[in-house]
């Protein structure tokens, strides 16, 4: 099966729709060819409707007909509303495009009675209609009917007068044949024959989408089916299927748990710094207190999320709820499946989700992109006020990386050292060499991680923060004074106003820049003890002794170098001993017969008077482990001290921004994980896709329709950072313990600067994957974001505002997409990519996109079209977003689907708009609106729509003023 997140091919798996007559409409199970996916037989009764010779409710009036469908409960004898057709205006012989389906969970049986009621709609806006007639039939009547059709007389309210007839036609959702539509009467207007729509709350029986594999992650499907006419007057079957995703809640819950664990570890690391001088200890207590507040808030949110049951999505009307702020808004998958005569099926997938943004926190000060830039610029002044060392973002990122590396590598080195001793005890030279090789590699990796000036300078800075530290300059001016005062929290200018100047940097020399240039501030634990030292304007220079750290004659700065070098020396001693043992190895490689164990032991003893291998290696291995442990303690304390500075000079804004970033990232990751799982499931049988997946990774293209005006600017700024942060995420495919849905849920592991999402597959499915993926190779995803605002607020921004944010986002992400394409071209043959009817070269598409990105054009939606097309051609994952993912998103998704039908499947261009209106009026997207706000109206008004590009406007009667 081939797919591009957009298009994949596969065989049909047909299942009989109905059980034997008289039996309940329940299903069984079936197996696909690979034996991997169970496909249930779903109960499915669906039919289409048309009326003939209708008599209008007024003299000489042609009715605007609509049919309401209800089910009569056979036991309770009351009506249950089941479906409603669209309105067909001005026709006595209306063919309704909307069909009727009994949902699989509905307890339908052949005895179930269905009532059809026809109305003449006089005023759509006011819902003013007149009763025309009704008819009743049973499901068994339809099953037994000749040619799967029933012709029923419509009776007036008194049951006497016939006001026309209604034709009920059973829809067989099997393979398409050219003669499938022959039963449609020839006298029906050709314009009405363009489309047939059928709806259900589940997929049809031939859908692989309903297997337990997808059912573990995707829930509550809504299905809509259409028949469209092609340019050669043939028919295509088109099915939309929209589903919720369990990852909407499970990913944020897992992230909250990881956030709490990480912050608790940070608190413990701060406590492990040991005794600090009063100033630093007070800062530490304040930071720990802030972390404690965040942890408490996250624990409360997690407890509330664990109480939630019900739908697997957050409706748009709940986007500003506090306890739901980590949950993505209105996350749904949507798949369009196309079946044409004598052609293989094609699939087109898209994930719809509200813009990842901190809606509960609001956007008065802007979004993350602006807030983070402003905060970073202010941190230097904060470091002065709080008397901290300013570390650049690169330094704090490096500190986190070192902490993670030493925490990860130390237990590995310890375990490998034990394996080495075990091999020595067994006198296994092969095992000894293998264990040593791995141990050497991990130890070298460990040493390399610590080979950074930041570690040495941070150790010195930590030394100055310990009690009793006083510089030589301070000994001369304030002998014997320790502690801190109010002035410790004043800037140098404030202290100058009180008659005290900052002391000169003892490390400053005439050849160095002035201490007034871009100061780095260091607290020296005494009144007025701040030091200033120059750094580059960009703040990127590494912290060196002469420009940021005060001198202390009692501190031996070479001590760290010695401790760090002892690890390498200890490893070399272990290697030398193994080499020595190998020289003592008595086995002759050319000897054909193995030496008996007792003889071997005697030989070893005779050649090894100093004792057993293990006895000789053990002291050296113990020394190596001790050296590693000592380095870890020092490095962890040094890097924790760096992060203390970052947290201290960020109070309180820094932790607030971290919470905001956590919220936005949680929403973005839930959407990405949903898209990755959907794309993986679709491409399990596509070898080219799997090859691309492990060689290069996948592009994940986010389409945004937010405006660059008012609060949506803040949303877009949040979204930009959230999508960019997804670069820190990798995926890994694992084998599930069982095929139980609980064991097929993706699992998130890691920390804020790097997460891995493990996606479990059933054993049989896992075994079909390439070796590299089964071995646990990290699979990369390259997220890109393109934004074009289309609403009335964007009109204001285009004419009177600032659209530089949108231009910068599009330009930057085009460069990422272009870079991905070049990498893909170098590593993956073009045969791995999906085939399309429109054979425009990918390089040309990228060139056109690049031109559009730099072109000054208002509401240039071609950027979105080109980016989406390129993503599908690259086997990527498609996302579409607006504020709530239900209104503008619906217009975009339906437009994309109809464009694909036109360009790839020869949809008759004369029927393009009619098909578009049909999808928007009766398709999955209007059902999405209903799910979110309990109303079947897009949240647009006429004034707003006048500013929309025409192709993004919904059909009349489907929009209005509603709460969204």
C-alpha angles and dihedrals in degrees: 000000000000125000140161097197073273112048132025133158129223146152122266119252104205122203127187109255102211134040122226115302114278094023123110114265097253129137143226134206136275136189130229122225096267091051088231106107126050113215116198122215102242122207105245130174116168135162142174127227138217132166132214135200095003116186112220124231091245135044113277089358120138106215127239094220129209129169124212116200122207135171122227110221104230093214105037095030096220131126122254116194110238110169146336131216126224121262116267107201127218101357134120089195104044121181108205117220093202117077131193130247132183108226115241092243091055110104094234122166134172088267093058111122121220123199121203117198121188121206135187107225110212099175120020095189094055096033090237111165141157127221113247107172148308142221136191133209139162128239089243089057089059094044092052096042122116112257089001091281136121126194111201131184116237110226128202122241093276090051094237111089120068110221097181139300136278123213115212113197123188112230115221108204096204133113116324119252128185092245096050093109098044091105090068105102117252094228093064111107112265091230090061093051095067098092143027118189126193125179136202139161090234136038124268121269093260093057118114085196090081096061121120088248090067092030090067091066106016121060144178100021122202115201131196123183130197138179113214129186120239129215090266092054093255126126133249126196114226124188127188117197122185123187141177119238125227088213089074087083106016096059095050090046091053092046092051089052090050092046090054093048093048094049091047089053089050090053091051091048090052090052090049090061086088127215115355132183116270095263095052092039091055090050090049092051091049092050092047089050091053092048089050091055091051091048092050091050092048092047090052091049092048091050090053093048091051089059094057119105130166129052118029096228139066111239119228092246088065097052094112097046112124100222092047098049093107092053118092115245118253096337111188138156120226126194126185114201119194125198120185130177112278092358133106119250122269126205128203118190132192133170116218120201138154115258109283100246142133096258094163092055092047134217106260092121094036130255135300097281092058096036094051093048091049092045094051090052090051097046093085091059089045089053088055094049093047094036096237135141112260113231122187121237088255090056094049090046089051091050091053090047092052091048091052094045096052092043091051099040101043096068090043092054091046092051093047090049089055090049088053091054091047091053089049091052089052091047089233108155092183091052090045093054093044094050091045092051092054093042092051091050094051093043092051088049088051093050092046091053090058097044094103133114089225092070094052094045092046091053089054091047090051090051091056090052094059121102117276097024111141126166122230090251091053091050088059097047106030108022116189095003119131135167129045140275140197089286090066087077097047126097119243090258091053091050089048089057087057092056098263126109125203110260120249118265106260090211093056118110131187091256093058130083120271117277089237093069114100095323126218108209125218126184116225097191097249137088111289090358098138118129127205126206134171127258131172118280091251091056091230102118114116116250107262130183095244097051108035115009123071120236122256117182093203094057115090104211090189090064094084091050090054094047092046092047092049089071092059092043092051090050091050089053090053091049091049091051092050089050089051091050090050090054088053091050105125097198114111108220090211093051109111099197118064117240114247114253094245093050089046091053092051091050092049091050092049092050094039108053091161092069140256124349091245091051091054095045099040099077091047093048092047089051090051092051091047092051091049091048092050092050091048092053093050096042093047092051092046094050092043088055089053090052090047089060091049092049094042097052089043096058120157103352096048096059091044089055090047089056091048091049091049090054095049094043091050091056093045095048093049089055093045093048090050091051094045093051092047091049093046093050090050094050101044092113096039107097092186092055092047090050091052090047096060098032100049111354130230134293115230110202117200116198114200128191097187120135123235093233136093118339093346087072087064091048091052091048089052091046093050092056093041093052092044090052089060086078084079091064129091130179130222128190116222136179113256118236090230138353090254111127090238090060092049094062115113116248126214121214133171138051138288096280094048132018130179121203111207113206113198121209130190113268096254092048092046092053091060093061124102117271094249093057094045089052089062102256112176109250115214129217122199110207119203129181128206121181132191119167115218107174133091092271089059088054088059091046092049093052105033109007142060123278096173091111091059092045092050093048093050094046095047094047093046087059090051091049092048091049091050091051092052091050091048092050091053097050109027127052117236090244088074091065123083122263122240134188091235100070099191108148117256091229090055091048090053091048091052091048091051091052092049092049092059096038116104101231129140117243092355096186090170085083089064094045093050094045091050092048092049091048092054091046088052094054088249137153117260125212129179123194144172130158095297103004092235111086115026088023090056091053091050097046094049091046091052092049094051091045089054090050090051097044100036106026105031098248107188105260091217088065098042096102093042091053090046092051091046093055091046095045102041107009135099094282095063087049087054089054090050091051092051105042104010090242132098096224129104110232097247133113128205093257092054093048092054087068094049122095103260094243089060096056119108122230120273114277096027098088138057145134107303137149108263 
